[in-house]
Structures are given as C-alpha cells and as structure tokens.
C-alpha cells in the first residue's frame, strides 16, 4: 500500500510543487536522470498519468542505468499494474546496485504482499530491519503482512513499534492496552479514532489506510466510502487498488471497480 500517512500540507499543494521543481530542473538540463524519475513518480502516484510516468522512468534509466533509485521506483510502478515479473527484475537490479538499502527490502516486502506470498514479504521486511532497526516503515509493513495472515497479536505488536519509532510512544501504549483489554483486532478501532482526531486537527491523514482498517473490521461500506474520499484526494495509496490483497474481499463490488476505473486502471 503506497502511502504518505500524514502531511503538514494538503497533497494538492505539496505534489504540484514537486512536479514544478522537476519540470524546472529539466528545462535547465534535460539530461538529469533524477529529475526524470522524480517526475515519473509524481505523474504516477498523484496524476495517474500511467503512460507519462513510464516515459519518464524509461528516460531516467536510459540516462543513468546504474541508478538504483530509478530502478526501484520503476519496480513499484510496475507492481501497481500487476506486472510482477517485470517488477521483480527491476527490483533485483536495484538491489544489486545498492545491496544495503533498507527501502529496497521494504519495497520487496510490498511486492510479495501483492503476489500474496506473505511469508516472503515478512522475510523482506525483516531484512530491512536488519539493515536499519529504526526503520519504522518496515514495522508498518510487517503489521500489514501479519494482519493479512490473521495474526493480529503480531500485527499490532509491529504497529506499536512503528509508532514508537515515529515518536508516538503514548499512542503505542494505547494500542497495547486495547489489545490487553479485548483482542488485538479490536485495537484497529482505537487506531481509526486516533486518525479521526488527527485529521480534525488539520493534519493530512490517508483515507486509503482508513479503508484498509475498515476492511479488516469487515465494514465494507465504510471501507468503500473511505476509498471514495481517497480517490477524491488523489491519495497515493489508491494506485495499488488493482493489486493490493487488502481489498480482495471488496474487489468484486461494482463500487470498487468504479474506483479502479477512476484511477485510470482497467477494472
């Protein structure tokens, strides 16, 4: 799930500025591989310009075939379209170029979530933590993987760790208390309430992740309502709608298929 969980500014302000900066850099020097890959990234995750993103990624790789970042970004883009074999090849090239990058192992974990190979995903997330024990995103990935396996205790333990590493030990303690009081699956309601309060205070909070939590609670209609808001906000998480196993239980719903179409993917 491709997420920017919180932001101090609305994405509608942040992402266009990023695009403008990349385009300005390319006006000054068209041969900047990093600017092409950055432009490809925003065209993909926010503008849903799938064809335009591919052009930028290919140009970046043409200019600098030894860029692990460009190969890694291209792999994530390919994964989101279900082109898993191509994505796997790109990711292996990225790892060969930068074998000690935690984010590449994190993204490999995401790849294996999409292919429904959850144990392999867990292995990759642990690989990221071996390289950087403070890498909170890997704990968040482990939380998702264990939840998809129905292992709620392990899922919430890693969610707690991600919160502690992100500087929110107080909220992590609330999650732990909720698990002890009832069951760890019910702790997702504590998470949803915390997200609601943060959103009401003006912080940008991903509706796509809200949808994920509602799906885990079996609340289909609320999940679809959250996804509709995520699409409206151009939440980066919706670029993986077609492949994310989190949404398998609602995938056949016509409302979900309409959302997939709005993102520019084929239902």
VEXVEX-717665 format. One record per residue (C-alpha): x, y, z; residue number from 1. Coordinates in nm, 3 decimals, padded with zeros to 5 digits. Layout:
[atom [X, Y, Z], NUM];
...
//
This chain:
[atom [00.000, 00.000, 00.000], 1];
[atom [00.166, 00.315, -00.123], 2];
[atom [00.100, 00.571, 00.150], 3];
[atom [00.204, 00.908, 00.279], 4];
[atom [00.034, 00.861, 00.612], 5];
[atom [00.047, 01.220, 00.732], 6];
[atom [00.150, 01.555, 00.592], 7];
[atom [00.163, 01.909, 00.724], 8];
[atom [00.012, 02.040, 00.398], 9];
[atom [-00.258, 01.900, 00.169], 10];
[atom [-00.119, 01.683, -00.108], 11];
[atom [-00.286, 01.915, -00.359], 12];
[atom [-00.031, 02.176, -00.253], 13];
[atom [00.276, 01.956, -00.198], 14];
[atom [00.275, 01.735, -00.509], 15];
[atom [00.225, 02.007, -00.772], 16];
[atom [00.522, 02.193, -00.622], 17];
[atom [00.730, 01.877, -00.655], 18];
[atom [00.624, 01.839, -01.017], 19];
[atom [00.703, 02.203, -01.092], 20];
[atom [01.051, 02.165, -00.940], 21];
[atom [01.125, 01.856, -01.152], 22];
[atom [00.998, 02.022, -01.470], 23];
[atom [01.201, 02.336, -01.397], 24];
[atom [01.515, 02.124, -01.347], 25];
[atom [01.454, 01.951, -01.679], 26];
[atom [01.407, 02.284, -01.856], 27];
[atom [01.755, 02.376, -01.737], 28];
[atom [01.905, 02.034, -01.813], 29];
[atom [01.703, 01.764, -01.987], 30];
[atom [01.972, 01.510, -01.908], 31];
[atom [01.905, 01.494, -01.533], 32];
[atom [01.808, 01.133, -01.463], 33];
[atom [01.691, 01.204, -01.107], 34];
[atom [01.456, 01.477, -01.228], 35];
[atom [01.302, 01.238, -01.480], 36];
[atom [01.249, 00.965, -01.219], 37];
[atom [01.102, 01.217, -00.971], 38];
[atom [00.867, 01.346, -01.240], 39];
[atom [00.769, 00.989, -01.325], 40];
[atom [00.693, 00.926, -00.959], 41];
[atom [00.451, 01.219, -00.921], 42];
[atom [00.288, 01.151, -01.259], 43];
[atom [00.218, 00.802, -01.130], 44];
[atom [00.115, 00.841, -00.766], 45];
[atom [-00.081, 01.167, -00.792], 46];
[atom [-00.174, 01.246, -01.152], 47];
[atom [-00.239, 00.884, -01.256], 48];
[atom [-00.067, 00.954, -01.585], 49];
[atom [00.041, 00.594, -01.627], 50];
[atom [00.179, 00.629, -01.978], 51];
[atom [00.357, 00.956, -01.897], 52];
[atom [00.516, 00.803, -01.588], 53];
[atom [00.654, 00.512, -01.791], 54];
[atom [00.813, 00.756, -02.037], 55];
[atom [00.987, 00.940, -01.753], 56];
[atom [01.111, 00.622, -01.584], 57];
[atom [01.248, 00.488, -01.912], 58];
[atom [01.423, 00.817, -01.985], 59];
[atom [01.577, 00.818, -01.637], 60];
[atom [01.707, 00.463, -01.685], 61];
[atom [01.840, 00.550, -02.030], 62];
[atom [02.033, 00.843, -01.885], 63];
[atom [02.158, 00.652, -01.580], 64];
[atom [02.117, 00.274, -01.598], 65];
[atom [02.310, 00.245, -01.269], 66];
[atom [02.054, 00.439, -01.066], 67];
[atom [01.916, 00.205, -00.800], 68];
[atom [01.654, 00.465, -00.714], 69];
[atom [01.520, 00.480, -01.070], 70];
[atom [01.508, 00.101, -01.096], 71];
[atom [01.336, 00.081, -00.757], 72];
[atom [01.073, 00.342, -00.844], 73];
[atom [01.006, 00.175, -01.178], 74];
[atom [00.961, -00.158, -00.997], 75];
[atom [00.697, -00.011, -00.767], 76];
[atom [00.515, 00.141, -01.064], 77];
[atom [00.516, -00.195, -01.244], 78];
[atom [00.394, -00.374, -00.931], 79];
[atom [00.095, -00.141, -00.906], 80];
[atom [-00.017, -00.256, -01.252], 81];
[atom [00.031, -00.624, -01.170], 82];
[atom [00.338, -00.659, -01.391], 83];
[atom [00.507, -00.863, -01.122], 84];
[atom [00.770, -01.043, -01.332], 85];
[atom [00.898, -00.715, -01.479], 86];
[atom [00.887, -00.550, -01.137], 87];
[atom [01.087, -00.835, -00.984], 88];
[atom [01.362, -00.797, -01.243], 89];
[atom [01.383, -00.423, -01.187], 90];
[atom [01.395, -00.467, -00.811], 91];
[atom [01.677, -00.722, -00.832], 92];
[atom [01.880, -00.479, -01.042], 93];
[atom [01.817, -00.208, -00.783], 94];
[atom [01.934, -00.438, -00.503], 95];
[atom [02.249, -00.536, -00.692], 96];
[atom [02.330, -00.168, -00.735], 97];
[atom [02.257, -00.085, -00.371], 98];
[atom [02.252, -00.405, -00.162], 99];
[atom [02.232, -00.227, 00.175], 100];
[atom [01.931, -00.003, 00.108], 101];
[atom [01.650, -00.074, 00.361], 102];
[atom [01.386, 00.086, 00.137], 103];
[atom [01.456, -00.167, -00.139], 104];
[atom [01.391, -00.453, 00.102], 105];
[atom [01.079, -00.272, 00.224], 106];
[atom [00.953, -00.242, -00.132], 107];
[atom [01.034, -00.608, -00.195], 108];
[atom [00.811, -00.687, 00.101], 109];
[atom [00.534, -00.486, -00.061], 110];
[atom [00.589, -00.675, -00.387], 111];
[atom [00.537, -01.008, -00.211], 112];
[atom [00.225, -00.876, -00.039], 113];
[atom [00.085, -00.803, -00.383], 114];
[atom [00.171, -01.153, -00.506], 115];
[atom [00.005, -01.298, -00.192], 116];
[atom [00.333, -01.452, -00.072], 117];
[atom [00.304, -01.320, 00.281], 118];
[atom [00.586, -01.520, 00.438], 119];
[atom [00.828, -01.392, 00.175], 120];
[atom [00.704, -01.041, 00.244], 121];
[atom [00.775, -01.086, 00.615], 122];
[atom [01.125, -01.208, 00.533], 123];
[atom [01.195, -00.895, 00.327], 124];
[atom [01.062, -00.658, 00.593], 125];
[atom [01.288, -00.824, 00.849], 126];
[atom [01.574, -00.781, 00.602], 127];
[atom [01.507, -00.408, 00.600], 128];
[atom [01.515, -00.401, 00.982], 129];
[atom [01.843, -00.591, 00.989], 130];
[atom [01.991, -00.310, 00.783], 131];
[atom [01.821, -00.038, 00.989], 132];
[atom [01.648, -00.135, 01.318], 133];
[atom [01.494, 00.214, 01.337], 134];
[atom [01.316, 00.183, 01.001], 135];
[atom [00.956, 00.229, 01.117], 136];
[atom [00.801, 00.172, 00.774], 137];
[atom [00.925, -00.189, 00.780], 138];
[atom [00.737, -00.246, 01.108], 139];
[atom [00.426, -00.100, 00.943], 140];
[atom [00.475, -00.344, 00.656], 141];
[atom [00.507, -00.633, 00.899], 142];
[atom [00.187, -00.519, 01.068], 143];
[atom [00.004, -00.544, 00.736], 144];
[atom [00.154, -00.880, 00.648], 145];
[atom [00.064, -01.039, 00.980], 146];
[atom [-00.289, -00.892, 00.965], 147];
[atom [-00.337, -01.050, 00.623], 148];
[atom [-00.230, -01.381, 00.776], 149];
[atom [-00.485, -01.331, 01.054], 150];
[atom [-00.210, -01.299, 01.318], 151];
[atom [-00.349, -00.995, 01.497], 152];
[atom [-00.125, -01.005, 01.803], 153];
[atom [00.190, -00.993, 01.589], 154];
[atom [00.032, -00.732, 01.365], 155];
[atom [-00.039, -00.492, 01.650], 156];
[atom [00.300, -00.552, 01.811], 157];
[atom [00.469, -00.425, 01.496], 158];
[atom [00.220, -00.139, 01.465], 159];
[atom [00.316, -00.036, 01.818], 160];
[atom [00.686, -00.048, 01.729], 161];
[atom [00.629, 00.168, 01.422], 162];
[atom [00.450, 00.426, 01.639], 163];
[atom [00.728, 00.430, 01.897], 164];
[atom [00.991, 00.482, 01.626], 165];
[atom [00.781, 00.762, 01.478], 166];
[atom [00.784, 00.938, 01.815], 167];
[atom [00.433, 00.848, 01.931], 168];
[atom [00.501, 00.619, 02.227], 169];
[atom [00.185, 00.741, 02.401], 170];
[atom [-00.038, 00.614, 02.123], 171];
[atom [00.157, 00.288, 02.106], 172];
[atom [00.072, 00.238, 02.474], 173];
[atom [-00.299, 00.286, 02.393], 174];
[atom [-00.277, 00.014, 02.127], 175];
[atom [-00.107, -00.220, 02.372], 176];
[atom [-00.375, -00.150, 02.635], 177];
[atom [-00.654, -00.213, 02.383], 178];
[atom [-00.501, -00.550, 02.294], 179];
[atom [-00.476, -00.646, 02.660], 180];
[atom [-00.833, -00.536, 02.737], 181];
[atom [-01.007, -00.709, 02.449], 182];
[atom [-00.845, -00.858, 02.139], 183];
[atom [-00.587, -00.710, 01.911], 184];
[atom [-00.821, -00.692, 01.614], 185];
[atom [-01.046, -00.454, 01.807], 186];
[atom [-00.746, -00.224, 01.855], 187];
[atom [-00.800, -00.112, 01.496], 188];
[atom [-01.094, 00.095, 01.623], 189];
[atom [-00.854, 00.278, 01.855], 190];
[atom [-00.633, 00.348, 01.553], 191];
[atom [-00.927, 00.477, 01.349], 192];
[atom [-01.033, 00.713, 01.629], 193];
[atom [-00.679, 00.846, 01.662], 194];
[atom [-00.667, 00.907, 01.287], 195];
[atom [-01.003, 01.090, 01.302], 196];
[atom [-00.875, 01.321, 01.574], 197];
[atom [-00.553, 01.395, 01.385], 198];
[atom [-00.749, 01.470, 01.069], 199];
[atom [-00.984, 01.704, 01.259], 200];
[atom [-00.678, 01.895, 01.386], 201];
[atom [-00.577, 01.974, 01.028], 202];
[atom [-00.326, 01.701, 00.953], 203];
[atom [-00.345, 01.514, 00.625], 204];
[atom [-00.426, 01.150, 00.702], 205];
[atom [-00.455, 00.885, 00.433], 206];
[atom [-00.814, 00.775, 00.371], 207];
[atom [-00.675, 00.473, 00.185], 208];
[atom [-00.532, 00.344, 00.512], 209];
[atom [-00.866, 00.410, 00.682], 210];
[atom [-01.023, 00.189, 00.416], 211];
[atom [-00.771, -00.084, 00.491], 212];
[atom [-00.864, -00.075, 00.860], 213];
[atom [-01.237, -00.086, 00.783], 214];
[atom [-01.185, -00.387, 00.557], 215];
[atom [-01.005, -00.565, 00.838], 216];
[atom [-01.306, -00.498, 01.061], 217];
[atom [-01.542, -00.631, 00.794], 218];
[atom [-01.708, -00.291, 00.748], 219];
[atom [-01.737, -00.296, 00.370], 220];
[atom [-01.949, 00.016, 00.316], 221];
[atom [-01.727, 00.233, 00.537], 222];
[atom [-01.423, 00.099, 00.353], 223];
[atom [-01.571, 00.196, 00.017], 224];
[atom [-01.667, 00.540, 00.147], 225];
[atom [-01.309, 00.593, 00.268], 226];
[atom [-01.171, 00.479, -00.067], 227];
[atom [-01.400, 00.721, -00.247], 228];
[atom [-01.251, 01.003, -00.038], 229];
[atom [-00.902, 00.869, -00.104], 230];
[atom [-00.962, 00.880, -00.480], 231];
[atom [-01.106, 01.230, -00.449], 232];
[atom [-00.789, 01.343, -00.266], 233];
[atom [-00.560, 01.154, -00.506], 234];
[atom [-00.419, 00.958, -00.214], 235];
[atom [-00.103, 00.770, -00.327], 236];
[atom [-00.248, 00.454, -00.170], 237];
[atom [-00.507, 00.417, -00.445], 238];
[atom [-00.250, 00.346, -00.715], 239];
[atom [-00.231, -00.011, -00.579], 240];
[atom [-00.607, -00.074, -00.577], 241];
[atom [-00.584, -00.330, -00.853], 242];
[atom [-00.326, -00.549, -00.678], 243];
[atom [-00.342, -00.490, -00.301], 244];
[atom [-00.469, -00.805, -00.123], 245];
[atom [-00.612, -00.586, 00.150], 246];
[atom [-00.904, -00.513, -00.081], 247];
[atom [-00.969, -00.865, -00.209], 248];
[atom [-01.288, -00.900, -00.005], 249];
[atom [-01.448, -00.597, -00.176], 250];
[atom [-01.284, -00.631, -00.517], 251];
[atom [-01.597, -00.768, -00.689], 252];
[atom [-01.818, -00.485, -00.568], 253];
[atom [-01.920, -00.257, -00.861], 254];
[atom [-01.841, 00.048, -00.647], 255];
[atom [-01.484, -00.074, -00.604], 256];
[atom [-01.449, -00.138, -00.976], 257];
[atom [-01.567, 00.217, -01.048], 258];
[atom [-01.293, 00.348, -00.820], 259];
[atom [-01.033, 00.140, -01.003], 260];
[atom [-01.154, 00.290, -01.329], 261];
[atom [-01.132, 00.645, -01.189], 262];
[atom [-00.766, 00.587, -01.103], 263];
[atom [-00.704, 00.502, -01.468], 264];
[atom [-00.672, 00.126, -01.435], 265];
[atom [-00.881, -00.140, -01.607], 266];
[atom [-01.134, -00.300, -01.370], 267];
//
